[in-house]
Amino acid sequence: MGSVPHRSAAMTPDAIEAGFVRAGCDVAMHVLDLTTASEVAIHADHPVVLASVFKIFVALEFYAQVAAGRLDPAERLDLDPADLTAGPTGISSFSDPVRISLRDLARQMMSVSDNAATDLLLARVGRENVNARLGVCGCPSTVVDCDLATMFDEMAVEIGFAGYAELAAARSGNLGPEAFAQSNDRALVDGATAFDPMRTNRSTPRDITRLLRAAWRDEAAPPQACAALREVMGQQVSTRLGRFLPDGASIAAKTGSLTGRVRNEAGVITHADGRAFAVAVFTRAHAPFEQVAAIEAEIGKGAAAAIEALRSMG
């Protein structure tokens, strides 16, 4: 973790947004002081593509159903990685079959963004129940439209491949230079449903901070469910938001990424004095797979600058 250089005056939302533009992306962002309800808003009501940030919702509903006695968190599943949703991390990257509990699937989903674990849990808790809880939590612009396997396969077909496995093979170069070029064609990728915030899993930054506030106040689900969500969000292995935390601060969050265009993160940053801030940052790169390091660093810098501005208000 680094530190943000001291500024003589708090940055304005326009100045924060300008930093993202220089880094090579557009941004929609909302930062909410959970103590004072003061906010920093940058296109906070614009629809955004969630990518893996939606895993927060799946985890919340899972823990809520456990708290209600509808699911046994110790229930074990026997899984063959070859049969599961693809992903760069988690069970689908394993070499051998595995037996794992529902509770540990949830931990895999949140700590290393396991796509296979996500789809298994979403099927178990029910997409309709996830969306119903989002409605109760006052998130009218937030919808889980499909699971990840559906999203990946649909995207592959729209780009011109039989399914996600073929798209992945093309992107790895195994199907030749023509297929490789097609798999990364900017117009085809950007035209895919997965990148349209009106046709895929979607939300707004303000909806996300509203949900996080409810979870941190034990209002989104039974208190033990909210506590479990907060704990597992604190176990995420990598973070963009947390790159510039001040000494003594902690973060509980979930990242999201999609095909070189989308990089997001949402979570709660708590400073050493106990003051906490819900943060939701959603970015879309101007060009796929370019300025990756700059964009990821700016997510942390922008969040830190927004929190500094809110703290300066008193």
Summary of the structure (lengths in Angstrom):
residues: 314
radius of gyration: 19.2
end to end distance: 25.2
largest distance: 58.9
contacts: 1102
relative contact order: 0.20
helix: 47%
strand: 17%
